[in-house]
Structures are given as structure tokens and as C-alpha cells.
């Protein structure tokens, strides 16, 4: 069986140059992470813009001036922060 010859980087004393391979691995990992997050940012920016726009539209006051806390059709026991319809107290 024939095997491929592997070129292994070694130091002068014959040991494997681990520092070289560690630095090579860190460089490759940094390149992969940069490419991944660079492409994720291209996707994330429009999503954040859409979320901000949706939030602004949700919080915008109504055209008729009712504001955010307009009249709500509610039954007995409805908790409301509006003072216009204070809850009636049964006596």
C-alpha cells in the first residue's frame, strides 16, 4: 500500500513545530469567523431596520387623537390605566 508523503514542519532538534501549526489554525479560524459575521451583518441590518419600523408604527398615536390608550371594549373586571372610566365599586 502506498501512502502520500506528508511534509511536516519540524524544528532544528527534530520535534514538530507546534507553534507554527497553532498560529496557522488561529489565522484560518479568524478568516472563517470574519467571513461568517460579515455575511450575517448583511442579513441582520435589514431585519433590525424592519423591527424598528414596526415598533415605531405600533407606538405611533392614532390619527383621531385617541392616542395609545384609546377606548377598549371590555367587560366587568377589566383593569384599565385610563382614569376616564374608573371602575365602579359595588356597595
Secondary structure as the mmCIF struct_conf table of DSSP 4:
data_model
#
loop_
_struct_conf.conf_type_id
_struct_conf.id
_struct_conf.beg_label_comp_id
_struct_conf.beg_label_asym_id
_struct_conf.beg_label_seq_id
_struct_conf.end_label_comp_id
_struct_conf.end_label_asym_id
_struct_conf.end_label_seq_id
HELX_LH_PP_P HELX_LH_PP_P1 UNK A 4 UNK A 6
STRN STRN1 UNK A 10 UNK A 10
TURN_TY1_P TURN_TY1_P1 UNK A 12 UNK A 13
BEND BEND1 UNK A 14 UNK A 14
STRN STRN2 UNK A 16 UNK A 16
HELX_RH_AL_P HELX_RH_AL_P1 UNK A 18 UNK A 59
BEND BEND2 UNK A 60 UNK A 60
HELX_LH_PP_P HELX_LH_PP_P2 UNK A 61 UNK A 62
TURN_TY1_P TURN_TY1_P2 UNK A 63 UNK A 64
BEND BEND3 UNK A 65 UNK A 65
BEND BEND4 UNK A 68 UNK A 69
TURN_TY1_P TURN_TY1_P3 UNK A 76 UNK A 77
BEND BEND5 UNK A 81 UNK A 81
BEND BEND6 UNK A 83 UNK A 83
TURN_TY1_P TURN_TY1_P4 UNK A 84 UNK A 85
HELX_LH_PP_P HELX_LH_PP_P3 UNK A 86 UNK A 88
#
